[in-house]
């Protein structure tokens, strides 16, 4: 298997300059310009601002006026407030102590199948929702449901053994095994080989889906 090349540095720390308003605005202006596929010259033509001024704004070297920001927002079809979204962000964390996860029902949940939601962040700046579950299976069922939903899912087996179906394939999962898959395909435990079985299920999907 070819080792993937991951571009993101998980240990990177945001520079202190990002806490300066002009720098935070400049980063957003550049990001939205790239997202819209515009060159700095095209943005200059749409706003009437010089290329030099736009370069200063994007590099955080000048403090743009409100009217300038309104022109930029209109040219790139984004809300004016979006230029300030990363300045003094409010970040949230959820700490769930052992045994205190919220027990929840999932479509097809049966007696002896327990789903504990370990934490949940609502709408956030990433645009992605992540739902981490601790799933405990203690009794067999005559018919085991398959799930199908948006996003991607990661399973990490903690205890017991389960034969887990994804699409047309079945994967034997033992403690320490992981399964990472597109959740749009039918999936779910097909054979409960050794009980009790416990595994982490982490589901991610784009907000609003």
C-alpha positions, 0 to 999 in steps of 0.5 A, spaced: 500 500 500 502 506 498 504 511 503 499 517 503 502 524 503 499 528 508 499 536 507 497 538 513 502 539 519 498 536 525 503 540 530 503 547 527 501 552 531 497 558 529 502 564 528 501 570 533 500 575 527 494 572 526 491 575 532 492 581 529 486 584 525 489 586 519 493 579 518 486 575 519 482 580 514 488 579 509 488 571 510 481 571 509 481 576 503 486 571 499 482 565 501 476 567 498 479 570 492 483 563 491 476 560 492 473 564 487 478 563 482 480 570 481 487 573 480 489 579 484 488 583 477 481 581 476 479 583 483 482 589 482 478 590 476 472 589 479 473 593 486 477 599 483 482 598 488 490 598 485 494 591 485 498 594 490 493 596 495 490 589 494 497 586 495 498 590 502 491 588 504 492 580 503 499 581 507 496 584 513 500 590 511 494 595 511 488 597 515 482 597 510 476 601 511 469 599 511 467 601 504 473 597 502 471 591 505 464 592 502 467 592 495 471 586 496 465 582 499 461 584 494 466 582 488 467 576 491 459 574 493 461 573 501 458 576 507 462 582 510 462 579 516 466 573 513 473 577 513 473 577 521 471 569 522 478 567 524 480 573 528 479 571 536 475 565 534 471 562 540 473 554 540 469 549 543 471 542 546 467 537 549 470 533 555 466 526 557 468 522 563 468 515 562 461 512 563 457 519 562 456 519 554 449 520 552 446 514 550 442 515 544 438 511 539 440 510 532 436 507 526 435 499 527 438 499 534 436 493 538 436 491 545 443 489 547 446 494 542 448 500 546 450 507 542 453 512 547 455 519 543 461 521 546 461 528 544 458 533 539 460 540 537 454 544 533 456 548 527 463 550 527 468 554 523 470 547 519 464 546 516 464 539 518 460 535 523 463 529 527 459 524 531 464 519 536 460 513 538 462 508 543 458 502 541 457 496 545 454 489 543 452 484 548 446 480 545 445 477 538 440 479 534 436 475 529 436 480 524 442 485 524 441 492 520 445 495 515 446 503 516 447 508 510 448 515 511 452 521 508 460 522 510 465 517 512 466 513 518 472 510 522 471 504 526 476 502 532 475 495 535 476 495 543 473 488 545 470 482 542 470 480 535 465 482 529 465 480 522 463 487 519 460 488 512 461 494 508 458 494 501 459 487 498 465 485 503 466 483 510 471 484 514 473 480 521 475 486 526 478 484 532 481 488 538 486 494 535 483 493 528 480 499 524 476 500 518 475 506 515 470 507 509 465 511 505 459 511 509 454 512 503 455 504 502 450 499 506 454 497 512 454 494 519 456 488 523 454 482 520 456 476 525 457 477 532 463 472 533 465 474 540 461 478 545 461 483 548 463 487 543 465 494 543 468 499 538 469 506 537 465 509 531 467 516 528 462 519 523 464 525 519 460 529 514 459 536 511 454 540 516 447 541 513 447 534 510 
